[in-house]
Amino acid sequence: MKNLILLSIIVCLSHCIYDEELAVDMVYASALSYCPSHKVMSRGCKAATVATENIDLIPFFSKSNNNSLTPIYMTLMKRESQKQIIVGFSGTKGGDELLDEVTHIFPKEYDIHKDKGMKVFGFFYDHYKDDFRNDFLKQISDAMNKDEYENYDVIFTGHSLGGALAMHAAADAILSGFLKNNYVYVYTFGQPRVGNAEFIDEFLSNVNGFYRVIHNNDIVPHLPPCIPDFNEGCIRHGILIPVFPYHAATEVLYEQGFGSYKVCSTFEGEDKTCSLSKSGNSIPDHLTYFGVKVGKFHTYEPQEI
């Protein structure tokens, strides 16, 4: 554990700088990812498309999980002015889907990369592996093999369930050899816990920067519940329970609106002075980030914003 913390501190010195302007841009990218695939490619997504035009996003691939009850979308975008490729995933749109997420969580082996005792939660993992993995790896491989994208950063982003999918996609792309870790960043908003500490440690050792933004009392980052450790925040390992849910660092907490924020521990994902100290009982806080109703933003007319 001490070696892991030391390594995290050393690595962090080179890239652990939270970029709020980039985070706001990624909220809009996440909002665009809620747009149905056929509309995002034809720029028929009302205000979300207008917003993303302002930050120079050009969608070049979009895919749905083909589930009419709980549709999830993945969108690949390029941002030429910043030399970025952005991979966005949609997430929870409302209370009913949120309930579906939290009642269908079960631990399972991280079987696409069997190693190091990694466990993940099946609801999020299965959505990524079964619905998106093959198309995503093909598209990101095709893009990164083009000379024009040779030195592009790849930023993964998502809100709610989409944040969990973004983590899975980033980890898989690096561990499968499709991306170099020094080009990969992840910004998520209101994401749940995705796996155990072993999975989190492997994930953090393979991305260049990770920021998990939380809006005050957002309920989702508290799910599935961790096992409290009043000295450390949450228990990392145990014997009787097969999986101890654990978050990745670095958490960024916004308590009083979005004018100020706290960057939490850069080496401990379960910082007891940050969201763990909050009640974590608010669905409205979950649905709004930086003043954007992320899951519904794509449905608004520009004049309504």
N, C-alpha and C positions, 0 to 999 in steps of 0.2 A: 504493500500500500504506500509506504514512504517513497519507494522508487517511482511509483506511478505519479504521485503528487509532484515530486521533483521534476520528472519528465514533463508533466503538464505545465509547470511553471516556466521551464526553459523554452518549450515550444511556444507558449503563450506570449513570451516577450517579443516574438517576431510578428504576431498577427492578431493578438487579442485586443482589438480596438473596435468598439461598437460604433457603427456608422448609422446615426438616426435617419439621415437623409436617404440612405440606401434602404433602410427598414421601411420607410414610408413608401418608397417606390415598390418594394416587394409586397406591401399590402395591396397596392393596385394590381400588381401582377397576379396575386392570389385571387383578387376579385374577378379578374378576367378569366381565371381558370374555372369559375363557376358557370361561365357561359357555355351553352350546348355546343358541341363540336362543330356542327354544320353552320352555326351562326358565327362562331369566333373566326373561322376561316374566311367568311364572307363579310366580316366586319359589321355584323348585324346585331351587335350587343349593346346598343344604346350608350349609356353613360360610361360603362366600364371601358368600352373601346375609345371613347373620347378621352378618358383619363389616361389610358395607356399610350395614346398618341402623344400626349404631353411629355411622356418620359421615353419616347422613342422605342416603343416595343413593336416588333413585327412578328406575329404568330406564323410559324411555318409547319406545325403539325399539331393535331388535336385528336384525342381518342376518348370515347366513352366506355364505361364498363357494361353497357347494354342492359342495364337494369332499370326498368321503367319506374320501379317503386322508390329506389334510392340511387339515382344516377350519380356517378362520380366521373369527373373529367380530368384528364391530364393534358396540359398544353405546353408545347415547346416554343419558346420565343427567342428572338435575337435582338440585341440592343447594340447596334453598330457603333454608336457614339462612345460607348463605354467599353467596347470589346467584351461583351458578355453574352453568354447563352443562358437563358433562364428556363428552368423546368418547374412548372407550377401545377399543383394539385388542388382540386376543390375539396371541400369538407362538409361540415354539418350546416344545413340550411335552417333548421328549427328544432323545437323541443322534441318532436316525435322521433326525428332521426338521432338526436342526441341520446334519447332513451335507448334506441336500438343499439347504438355504439356501446354503451356502458353495460348493457345486459348480455352481450354476446362476446365477452372477453374471456379467453381461456389461454393458458400458456402452452407453448409447443416448442419443439426444437427448431433452431434456425437452420433448416436443412439444406438451403442452397449454398451455404458455406459452413459445413459441419466442422466445428473446431472450438476449443477453448470454453466449452460449457455454456455457449450462448443460447439464451432462451428469449422468445419474443411472444407477443400476444396475438393470437390467431386472427382476430377480427381485422386488425390492421395489416398484418403480414399477408394473409390470404388474399385480401383485396389487391395488394401490390403484386404478389407472385402470380395469381391466377388471371387478373384482369389487365395488367399493364406491363409486366416484366419483359416479355419477348419483344413487343413493339417498342418499348422504351429503349432497350439495349441496342436494337437495330438502328433506331433513329439517332441516338446519341453517338453511336459508332460512325454512322454515315456522316454526321455533321463534323465530328472531330477529325475525320480523315480528309476533310477539305482544307486546302492550303489557306483559304481565307479565314479559317477559325483556329489557326495553329496556336496562337498565343491568347486565345480567349479564356477568360474565367468562366466557370460554370456555377451558377447559383441555383440552388434548389430552394423552393419556398412553398408554403401552404398554410392554410388556416384550419384549425381543429383537426379532424381526421386527415386533412390534406397535409398537415405538418408531420404526422406519423408516416404518411406515404412518402413525403420528401426525404425523411431520414432513411427509410428503407432503400429508396432509389439511389441516393448518394452513396450509401455503404456498398450496395450491390455493384454499382458501376465501377467503384474503385477496386473492390476485392475481386471482381471479374476481369480486371485489367483494361477496362474501356476508358478510364480516366486516370490522370495523374493527380495525386492528392494535393499537390501544391497549387492546383488551379481550382479546387472545389471549396465552395462556401455554402452554408445552409442558414436561412433565416425562417423561423416558424413563428406562428401566432396562435396562442391558446391551444397548444397541442397537448394530447394526453401522454402518459408514460407509455413507452413502446416496448421495453424489454427489461431484462435483468442487468445487473451491474457489469457482468462480463460482456454483454452485447454493447452496452454504453461505452465501456473502456475501449473496445475494438473500434467502435464508430469514431470516437474522439481522436484516436491515434491515426485515423485515416482521412481526416478532413482538415482543411487549412484554417477554417473558422466556422464556429457554430454559435448562433444566438437564438435563444428561446424567449420571445417577448410575451409578457403576461400583462393583461389589463386588470389591475386591482383584484377584485374578488371573483374573477372568472372561475367557473366551476370545473371546467374540463382538465386543466393542468393538475388537479387533485385526483384524477382518475387514471387507471385503477388505483385505489389507495395504496400508499406505501405502508410499511410496518414502522411505526414511530420508534425513534431512538432519541431520547431527550438530550443526549449529549452531542450527537452528530447530526440529528435531523431525521434521517431514515436509515434503517438497517440495510446494509449492502448484501450480506450473505447470511444463510441459515441452513439448518439441517432438516427440520420438520416440514417446512414449506418449500415446494419445488421451485417457485419463482418469487423473488422479492422485487416488486416493481421499483424502478429507479429512473430518475431523470438525468439528462446530460447537462453539463455546464456549457455555455454560460447563460444563466438566466438574466433577463433584463426586466425589471418590474416598474410599471407605471401605476402609481397609487392615486394621485390627484390629477385626473385628466391626463393629457399628453403633453404637458408643458415641461415636466421634469421627470427624471427616471433614476433608478438605482441599478447600477451594474453589480450583480451579486458575485459570489465566489467564482473565480475563473478556473478552479480545479475541483470544486465540489458541487455536483448538480443539485443536491438537496440541502440548500443553504437555509438553515432554520430562521434566519433573520429576514428572509424574503417572502415568497408566496406561501411558504409553509406556516408563516405567522398570520396569514389571512384566513377569513372564514371560508372562502372558496365556495360560495353558495349562489353565485349570480349567473343566470343565463344571459340577461342583457349585457353584462360586461363581456361575456364570451362572444356575443354577436357583433360587437363594435370595436374596431381598432383604429386609432388615429382619426376618430370621427367618421370612419367608413363602416357602414353596415355591410360587411364583407360578402356574406352570402346572398344579399339582395341587391347589391350595388349595380349589377349588370342589368337589372330590370328597370332602373330609373331612367326617365328622360333627363337630358342634360339640364334643363331649366328647373328641375326639381331638386337639384343638389345645392 
